[in-house]
Amino acid sequence: MKEAEKEMNNPLSPVKMVRESYSRYLQKNFTEVQVQFKDEEPAWIPYDTLLAIKEREVEFQRRIKDGR
């Protein structure tokens, strides 16, 4: 399991809800998550986008920890 996926299993994760959607444009099903990071209105984003955000966050924190 990727580091970002492990972090999202945390109960304090910004994910509020999950849904499956169909894109007529892409002609495929995809997973969306509703996220809320602070006091803003929740927003639906693709699950893959959230994973990419979390992976970048983990990478950034690792670089800071390593002093780069």
Steps between C-alpha positions, in 0.01 A plus 500: 500500500636843409594747773223740394235227514612409853466863606145521361392213726553745785167610657622861486530479121336782300283244312133536594328273244582276203295437184531327166429712193492447125666741258330518163801688368752236616246217464602334824411471867715676756503559875448846646558609858347795680774686687507786747835618635389793719179703521443524123208337321567129430597422141486184288833408336623184326650248742813482281548875549480466877756217490735719293460789747572272796800341330648845430436598863680190628788561257526864612501405870768237433720759325463742791583223746811407298606866484478539121 
